[in-house]
């Protein structure tokens, strides 16, 4: 995905050239050490066995004014509800993708868990919003 995003920059206007897409492993120390204007994460949080890693990175690599946007799945209330979501949104996909989606839904967090994670990380300026996805957003102080 990073390669595709970087390749697309060649065809976009000047605004996209101000964006750097970074491939890094967390919690390894491979994120370039600098302060970022925007930290964006999509469909990543539910992959972390220790979600505090993401919140620590946000604290370490942001400055006042850094905008944060984290979007991820929301864990459904039951296995049956997860299966219904898979049936609704991935019914035409290969079985392996449906299974991955189902397992990802079950691995996702609920809003209250993320709010507690943010509280423990001292990220009270970030808000949790629920749409079809769980959205964490805000601007660092």
N, C-alpha and C positions, 0 to 999 in steps of 0.2 A: 504494500500500500504506500509505503514511503517512496519507493522508486517511482511508482505511478504519479504520485503527487509532485515529486521533483521534476519529472518529465513534463508534466502539464504546465509547470511554470514557464516553459519555453513559449507556450502559446497564449498565455494570459497577458494582461496589461501590466503596467508598472506597479500597481498596488500589490499584486501577488509576489512580485520580486522582493518585497520587504518581509516576506515570510520565509522562515527556515523550518523545514521538516527534519526532525531529529530522530534517529533510531538509537535507542539506548536500552540497556537491560537494567531493571530495578530489582533489588536494591544496589546492584553494582554501581561503582562510581564512574559511569560512562557518560553521564549527561554533562555537556560542556559547562564549566563553572562560570556563570554570568547571571545577571538578573534579567528576567524576561518580562516583556510587556503583556503577554498573553500566555497562559498555560491552559491547554485544551486537551481533554482526554475523552475518547468515546469508546464504549464497550470494552473497557479495560478493568475497571474496579472489581468486577465479579471474578476475575481471574486471580486476584491476589488472596493468598491465604492469610496474609498480614496486611490488611488495608491501610494501616497506619503508615506504611511505606509511601503511599501516594501523598498523603496529607503532609508528611515530613518533607517530601520533595517540594511541594507547593510552598511550605514555609521557608525552605532554604533558598529557593530560586526566584522568589518574588520580592518586590519592593512596593512601597506605597504607590498605588495606581495600577498595579498588575491586575489584569482581569482574569478571572478563573471561570472556566466552563467545563464541567464534568458531566457527561451523559452516560447512563448505563441502564441495564435492564432492572426491573423490579421483580423480586421474588413473589410469585403468586401465593395465594393462601393454601393451596393444596397441590398435590401431584396431578389430580384431575384437572384443576384449573390451568396448570402448566401445559398439559396435553391439549386442552382446548385452544390455548394461544398458539401452540405449534400448528394445530389443525387449521386455524384461521389464517395465519400469516405465512405458513411454509408448506401447505398441503401439496404443492406441485414440485417441491424440492426433493433431491435424492434422500434416501433413508438416512445416510450418514450425517447429512446436514440437519435433518429433523432431530436426530438423536443428540447432536451437538447443541442445537438450540434448546431442546428440552433440558439438558443437563446444565446449560448456562443459566436458564431461568431458575432452576433449583439452587444454583450456586450464588445467585444475585442476593443483594441485601434489600431489606425493607427500609422505608424512609426513617423510621425511628432509630434503626441501627446506624445509619449514616449520620444522622443528627448527633448521636452519642459519639461517634468517631470524630466528628468535627469539634465537638465540645472538648474531648480529651486532647485534641491536637491544638487547641487554642484558636481555632478558626471560626470565631463567633460572627465574623463579618460575612461569612458565606451562608447562603440560604438553600434550603432543599425545596424543590418544586416537583410535583408529580404531574406528569402528562401521561402519554403512553410509556414514556421513559422516566427514570429518576434523573432529575437535573440538579446539579449543585452549581451555584453561580454566585458571583459577587466580585467586589473589587477590594483588593488588599489595602489595609490602612498603613 
